[in-house]
Amino acid sequence: MGGIANLITRKEITRTFLTPTLLNLLKPEEVACLQFLTVGDEPVTQRLIDIWAPRLSLVEAIGMTEGVGIANAIDVSGKKCRA
């Protein structure tokens, strides 16, 4: 288990925001304490959704600007809906 996964597990972090690039470096079993994950700042691939959505509450943050944010909630099947 590498740096970020070790930190998340050691600190028992349950909620976080990660970019897809960073999320690609993690495996769900390495960060089993995570319960709620917001992913954004880059396009979120269907592969990441398929891996993570069944394991925790997943939100895709899109359209982030200084004052407005839009998010998609993703259910366990990988289906997106506006949050």
C-alpha positions as CSV (number, residue, x, y, z in Angstrom):
1,M,0.0,0.0,0.0
2,G,1.5,3.3,-1.1
3,G,1.6,6.8,0.2
4,I,-2.0,8.2,-0.3
5,A,-3.7,4.8,0.4
6,N,-1.6,4.4,3.6
7,L,-2.5,7.9,4.7
8,I,-6.3,7.4,4.1
9,T,-6.2,4.1,5.9
10,R,-4.0,5.2,8.8
11,K,-6.1,8.3,9.5
12,E,-9.4,6.3,8.9
13,I,-10.6,8.9,6.4
14,T,-14.2,8.3,5.4
15,R,-14.8,11.3,2.9
16,T,-12.4,12.9,0.4
17,F,-12.1,14.6,-2.9
18,L,-9.7,13.1,-5.5
19,T,-8.9,13.7,-9.1
20,P,-9.4,10.8,-11.5
21,T,-5.6,10.7,-12.1
22,L,-5.0,10.1,-8.4
23,L,-8.0,7.7,-8.0
24,N,-6.5,5.6,-10.8
25,L,-3.5,4.9,-8.5
26,L,-5.8,3.4,-5.8
27,K,-7.6,0.1,-5.3
28,P,-10.8,0.0,-3.3
29,E,-9.5,-2.7,-1.0
30,E,-6.6,-0.4,-0.1
31,V,-8.9,2.3,1.2
32,A,-11.8,0.3,2.7
33,C,-12.5,3.0,5.2
34,L,-13.7,5.4,2.5
35,Q,-17.5,5.7,2.5
36,F,-18.0,8.9,0.4
37,L,-15.9,10.0,-2.5
38,T,-16.1,13.1,-4.7
39,V,-14.2,12.9,-8.0
40,G,-13.6,15.8,-10.3
41,D,-11.4,18.5,-11.8
42,E,-10.9,16.1,-14.8
43,P,-13.2,13.8,-16.8
44,V,-14.3,10.8,-14.8
45,T,-14.1,7.6,-16.9
46,Q,-16.8,4.9,-16.9
47,R,-14.0,2.5,-15.8
48,L,-13.6,4.4,-12.6
49,I,-17.3,4.6,-12.0
50,D,-17.6,0.9,-12.6
51,I,-14.9,0.2,-10.0
52,W,-15.9,2.6,-7.3
53,A,-19.7,3.2,-7.5
54,P,-20.6,-0.3,-6.1
55,R,-18.3,0.2,-3.1
56,L,-19.1,3.7,-1.7
57,S,-21.2,6.8,-2.3
58,L,-19.7,8.4,-5.4
59,V,-20.2,12.0,-6.6
60,E,-18.8,13.4,-9.8
61,A,-18.1,17.1,-9.4
62,I,-18.4,18.9,-12.7
63,G,-18.6,22.6,-13.7
64,M,-16.6,23.8,-10.8
65,T,-16.1,27.6,-10.8
66,E,-15.5,30.2,-8.2
67,G,-19.1,30.3,-7.0
68,V,-21.0,27.5,-8.7
69,G,-20.7,23.7,-8.6
70,I,-22.6,21.0,-10.3
71,A,-22.5,17.4,-9.3
72,N,-23.7,14.0,-10.5
73,A,-24.6,11.4,-7.8
74,I,-23.7,8.0,-9.1
75,D,-25.6,5.0,-7.8
76,V,-24.2,1.5,-7.3
77,S,-25.1,0.5,-10.9
78,G,-23.0,3.4,-12.2
79,K,-26.1,5.5,-13.3
80,K,-25.6,9.2,-13.0
81,C,-28.2,11.7,-11.8
82,R,-27.9,15.4,-10.9
83,A,-27.3,15.9,-7.2
